[in-house]
Amino acid sequence: MESMLNKLKSTVTKVTADVTSAVMGNPVTREFEVGRHIASGGPGLCWRIYNGIKKSTKQEVAVFVFDKKMIDKYQKFDKDQIIDSLKKGVQQLTRLRHPRLLTVQHPLEESRDCLAFCTEPVFASLSNVLGQWDNLPSPVPTDIKEYKLYDVETKYGLLQISEGLSFLHSGVKMVHGNLCLENIILNKSGAWKIMGFDFSISSVNPSDAEPKYTCKEWEPNLPPLCLPNPEYLAPEYILSVSCDSASDMYSLGVVMHAVFNEGKPVFQVNKHDIFKSFSRQLDQLSSMSPALLNKIPEEVREHVKMLLSVTPNVRPDADQMTKIPFFDDVGAVTLQYFDSLFQRDNLQKSQFYKGLPKVLPKLPKRVVVYRILPALTSEFVNPDMVPFVLPNVLLIAEECTKEEYVRLILPDLTPVFKQHEPIQASNMILLIFLQKMDLLLTKTPAEDIKSSVLPMVYRALEAPSVQIQELCLNIIPTFANLIDYPSMKNSLIPRIKSACLQTSSLAVRVNSLVCLGKILEYLDKWYVIDEILPFLQQIPSKEPAVLMGVLGIYKCTFTHKKLGIPKEHLASKSLPHLVSLSIDNNLNLNQFNSFMVVIREMLSRMEAEHKTKLEQLHAMQDQHRSINVSNQGNQSEETKRTPSPGNQIDDIFGSTGVNGKENGSSTPASQPNRMSLTLEEKQRLAKEQEQAAKLRNQQPLAPQAIKPATSTAQAKDLTSSLLNSMTTLNSLSLANTGRPAPIQGTTISTFPAPSSMGAPVSNGFNPAMGFQAGGMGMGMRPTGPSLYGGMATTTSTPNFGALTQNQGPLGQTNKAPDMSALDNLFTSNKPKVSLNQMGPKASPGTSSPWLNQFGSAQTTQTPALQGAPVGMGGVPSGFGMQANPFFNPQNFSQPATAPGVNQGGIKHSASVNNDLKDLFG
């Protein structure tokens, strides 16, 4: 790898040194920048050809350099002879101006080391192309090594040389004297040009009809660069020291032979004995064998034979050669016409350009790109000719690579994209470009598309011509995939909408809708919903074609997998609009049916989507309820195991769904009516589900034994306290005074704290019944003096005056309870009734009705509590005032036992009756 780099470095250094040494100090370098060595040409291929650029204009040129070191081996006299001969040839070429002669752009300049002059850009000499690589850079350039002449190039090249000779012979009265492959140069576009006028001979009587030329005698001792190439000289030049225009025609014959024979002339000449060689050549020409010309095309073989005739008068002149049938080839004629375009008027040019598309496919690409294309693009400066030239340029662009298109065609097309004048030509240009839009967008770089191509499309949409608008709308869908999305959204779509709304042409409006329908797939869903669908409601006309176009856009949007219309938009905007359009009187039956099909499809999808949504919502609500129930179950288990002396009843009611109800009212709690779940609701639901899952995974809480608090109260006179309470109740009952309503939703404890006797039973009640010391253990709120109506709380007798009134359903008036049963029971004028007489004595192992009143809840009055969790001792943890045995005293004597109560939860004790006997005597 290192050796390759070193070799490359040495090669570059050598080439740079050669160029520098070749032109260093030459005045040409002041105005021209010399590039790399590309070819060789001139007499003996002595001129090195470099590409170059004019510093002031950046114009491309070719720099011919003759290095004087090549002739160091000669004597000074010979050197001077060679230099003078080369100078003469360049000076003569500089004076002559003709399309068939090489154009000199800077005259010859001489320095101490070299001669140099500049010409039009050059590819190579014909000798290089045909395999003579003397004085070429090493290695030989690939483009020269692989260059092959096409038939059309050969034909037209020979025709060009014939035309150049015709100019010299007829116009200038001059004989070239050294026409050979080295002196024929192929310029950058492939045209054949004549140079090498070192040995040209001018007429001594240019004004006469018959010019006369004086010829120098051949001097074998002169250096080869001071003599013409003998292999291309006519025999008379050597043998009779005479020449005329026919001598050049002989040289043309040898050139034609060499072109068809890989650069080999007709005869090889021994330069040391040239006279003998020419004598032998003369004999061979007199009896020319057909095999000598077998490689020459048959249609020109006879003419070449005539050109190689020994007799000068037999040879055709230059004018006659330009008219032979061999040069009537379509390609050659086309190229010839291009070379003479500057002589034609616009009418002739337009006719020629119209027929050119039929000829271009028959020509080689190299000829078209490097010969015809430059001639076509040069016509862009003539605005009237652009509509005729442009189709041919775009046809050539189709055959070019993207790199060739950008380098050779796009720079000339850019001004045409922006051409506005004249109006008629501008409209035609728009039509032509629109028809080839796919080509332009495929090969034009993105920056140039945004800056040149798309503005032209926008201009076409806004053009006053209906034809241009229609064409533009028709072809936009064909290249919509090549337009970037921001340009389509911000520039193209608004102009299409504007064209649809503002035009007075039905065709433009319909084509606008069709165009929008076709490019919907390149837009995103929300842009269509926000910009396209609302635009459809702004269209003023109601012609059937317009209505069907509107329907088509709705259908495309609705059915497209990428787009689609949300059900909300269907219900609120799309369906109302379509329904109103469907009953338009201009629609026929088939069109109406088309509307109804789309409407039904929209309705069906909207129904299915919304039904699915509601089903999902219902399922989520059910799941939410089940999660709540499971949470309530967990909370109830915790309540049963760890009862709280505080807000227990409120918690129980809330957990069983009896929110806002009193005394077991069974009105169901209201649920929020949610038709759709917002993001916040979904987030909350997800959190609740996560919390429920955590609760389900937790270990059950272990129950904790609650030790009843030891009362420090002193022993009271229970008998006197009970009698005082009875007297007060009797007086209250007789007076029939209303009692203040209790606080709604609360139940007041009617049992005071246990006495200080230390026994676990207070007033005959066992704590195993679920009554916690200080409040019955039912989750009631702590008792206070205000809840007892100002009565003493230390009495051991139940305070009946402080009982909460039985409340009916919500909204009914509270009524005072009937206390007559108590009046009859405790009136002083009647004999005392023992407590044992108030009910049958329970046998051992069974619970008494007295105790059953505390162990069960009346299901008829508390339907909402039937499924409530049962508390400790078998007492429902959610029963209210109805479960209080003191609320309905007449129930005391009922022997029946309420069903569903765990009667085993109350322990019967004989000490209860004994205590009551002591209390009531």
Helices and strands as residue ranges (DSSP letters): H 2-23, H 28-31, E 32-41, G 43-45, E 47-54, E 60-67, G 68-71, H 76-95, E 104-110, E 114-119, E 122-125, H 126-129, H 142-145, H 151-166, I 167-172, E 174-175, G 181-183, E 184-187, E 192-194, G 197-199, E 201-202, G 224-226, G 230-232, H 235-239, H 245-259, G 271-273, H 274-286, G 290-293, H 298-307, G 312-314, H 318-321, G 325-327, H 330-339, G 341-343, H 346-359, G 360-362, H 365-367, I 368-372, H 373-377, G 378-381, G 383-385, H 386-399, H 402-404, I 405-409, H 410-417, H 423-435, H 437-443, H 446-448, I 449-453, H 454-461, H 466-475, G 476-478, G 480-482, H 485-487, I 488-492, H 493-502, H 506-519, G 520-522, H 525-527, I 528-532, H 533-536, H 544-559, H 567-569, I 570-574, H 575-582, H 589-641, H 648-655, H 679-697, H 718-735, G 767-769, G 785-788, G 800-802, H 820-826, G 835-838, H 849-855, G 863-865, G 872-874, G 881-883, G 889-893, G 903-905, H 910-920
